Amino acid sequence: MISENQPLLFYAHLSKSKDDKNKRQELNTHLTEVAEMSQKNASKIGMRNIGYCLGLLHDLGKYSELYQDYLLGERGDISRGDIDHSTAGAQYFNEFIKASMQDDNKLKNFLSEQIELCCVSHHSGLIDMIDIRGKNNFDKRLNKKYYYKETVSIEDIKKNIEKDVVDKINNIANNNLLYEIEQIKSKIDKNSKNEIYRTFSYGMLARFLLSCLIDADHTNSADFERGKKIKNKLVDWNIISEKLEKAIDELNDKNKSSENIKEIRKQISDDCAIAGQTYQKGCYKLEVPTGGGKTLASFRFAVEMAKKCNAGIDRIIYCIPFTTIIEQNANTIRKIVEADKSDKGNIVLEHHSNISQTSYDKGKEEEFNPTELYMQSWDIPIIFTTNVQILEVLFGRRTSDTRKLHQLANSIIIFDEVQSLPIKCVHLFNNAINYLVDFCNTTVVLCTATQPLLDNVDPERGCLKLSEKPDIIQNRNCVFDSLKRVEVKPEIKDVDYTSEEIASKAAEFVNDNENCLVICNTTKSAKEIFEIIKGRVDYEVYHLSARMMPIHRKIVLRAIKRKLNKRKKIAVVSTQVIEAGIDIDFNCGIRALAGLDSIIQAAGRINRNGTLKTNDGNNKKGKLYVYNFNENLGILDDIKRGKDTAKIILRRHPNADLLDNKIIKDYYDDFFYQKEQRKDMQFLICNENTELDLLSENRKYNGKYNLTLNQSFKEASNNFKVIDNIASPVCIEIKRVRKIIDKINSSFDSKERYKLIKKLHKYRVNIYPSQFKNSTAIKPINNDLDIYSISDCYYDKNFGITEEAALDKGGACV
């Protein structure tokens, strides 16, 4: 225990540094500094005083003498996490609000629940208000006693709270807290047309406030450990705009597309710039045909809007569905906006699973690395990330994800290929986007060539609220007609085409058209068709799939482009990995029957630049043939259902142009209708519960207790998984990788290690546990890093990762 003779100093943290073991952060200092940062974060939605209050309250439990004994090492029998220091702030505020605000009204209860929920949740993530069994978990937590061998009550803690902290809490708690909560609550109630969106928004508000607190808490703790505060890089959007305009002009000069295609792409880009300069914040659609240049065009819209709003936009977030293309898009923008040496690494952040899983060493989270800091906080002007990462920020269970949520406010978020959104997430996504646009000063752009009808699903469960004039491209139909460079020819028969038949068709098309691209739904059929074609022809045949290392795919793509440019005969057999974001141009192609969105993406790789000509010099369309392959789709439910819906549309419109907007709308009408009938869009979990219900009304238990928030937050976050069958990245130990691993293991410099780790990304392949019966084949590169490797014996030069090692087949391991 603390001696009565020594001054009562209470600490929040002790330094973990071996060089400065005696460095201590006083609790008063920590609470005040966190309050100031949390206030700044929460001010984005007009809740600065509530943010400040949260910062002061969150660690009041550390005023326990028992906690101080543990922190100072005087209680060796106590481990980290044994003492709950999160509940005290909630209990303190609960007593305060009951005493100081006598009226028993819903507004007071709402304020109390929001603040107390954030306090008790700042280490665990939002707890259940009502748990899955219908018990009032929130009241149980507020009535909790502190047990660790001896009891520690809120009364014990209150005796130790410094007067300065008490005065600050009293001042801020009486300073417009009810006004702030009334403003946001009335705004939510006014904007909510149904109970689901109203209660969902209440829950999102709690998660947003928790994000403000967690980010402030983690940032302050890291600043203390480093001994300095890191100044954020501020950008002038006018300068970013100047750099972008210059780069676009240079790219247009180098463009080898036909004059017609160049003119259409310029028109699309110019429309985006004008919209950015004139549109108000809201939710917009950018419908552009594949090959229309939507990456730079959408970014141009965002930069122009940010420039117009001056300091009103903090960041631009570009979301991409596939990690296979995120690096190239991030690099394109990085080269433009980080041309100056002082800007490098401080404007553009690339954040996805391949990077985030290896960004820092275990147990060394506080070691400073600028890129790591930005990945933790997202406090950087331009971010390239994935749809999965954004969905985790909105609904995931980790506090490291929740921390980033407040950074979505005052931002422009671009969702590229939005049709790739997992169908089970539709209603959750729609409600979350509506919340960000309605209450967080966020602008959202939905980019695609095949716009799903997110604004035309069940409005009771959550349909997207688009802006009054949602289209960025004004003459959309004219643009699509002008960019029609491909004729889609479905040739569906009652019996599926075998791999042998598809290979024969491909070889025939190469003879007639110089080249042919074949896109399959499965790696198995791609491998089979590749091997058949390769065994029959004397020209080059290439294979592409996600089983190949990124560096391997890049080398193969480079070779393919060289052959295409030289007009050499080639055949390419690929999985869907070639469909999104790959700038490649074939004369004709074959696509395995799938959803119409996939077929349209495939069409974007055919005659992409509009350069095909007839013998007399006129423009000519490329051809994409669609066949029903004999493929086992197994667990690929979305592909299977998309394929089934495409069959219905083809039967309904046997001679229609599949690239016609009316046909695409018809497809999505059917596709979404089937999903809504099956409740697939509500994110079904166990016992007929849905994520949507748990995060909104929680109807089973709504009204059972006198609570405004009834959500089972923890249950929902624990069950939230965007990808059901999660793959893990593994490095292939080719010679170069072994050298990098050796350097990583011999380096003790954090920045150097990070650079080396990033080099490994291009040699990694995502694999599923079921792929390898012999689990000893995969091993960590060392004990400090969550990075795993596998011998190159398990890597085939044509197909990538394989389940059997080459030496198992009598081959050599090199």
ZIZIVEN-V899490 format. One record per helix or strand of 3 or more residues. SS is the DSSP state (alpha for helix, beta for strand). FROM is the first residue (numbers start at 1). TO is the last residue. If there is no record, write none. Layout:
ss from to
SS FROM TO
SS FROM TO
This chain:
ss from to
beta 11 14
beta 24 26
alpha 27 45
alpha 48 57
alpha 60 63
alpha 65 71
alpha 87 100
alpha 106 121
alpha 137 142
alpha 154 158
alpha 163 173
alpha 177 191
alpha 195 226
alpha 237 254
alpha 259 278
beta 283 287
alpha 294 312
beta 315 320
alpha 323 337
alpha 341 343
beta 348 351
alpha 353 356
alpha 370 377
beta 382 386
alpha 387 395
alpha 399 402
alpha 405 408
beta 411 415
alpha 418 420
alpha 423 439
beta 443 448
alpha 454 456
alpha 476 482
beta 486 490
alpha 499 513
beta 515 519
alpha 523 534
beta 540 544
alpha 550 565
beta 570 574
alpha 576 578
beta 588 592
alpha 596 603
beta 622 627
alpha 637 652
alpha 661 677
alpha 680 682
alpha 686 688
alpha 691 694
alpha 713 719
beta 728 733
alpha 735 746
alpha 750 763
beta 764 767
alpha 769 771
alpha 775 777
beta 778 780
beta 788 791
alpha 792 794
alpha 806 809
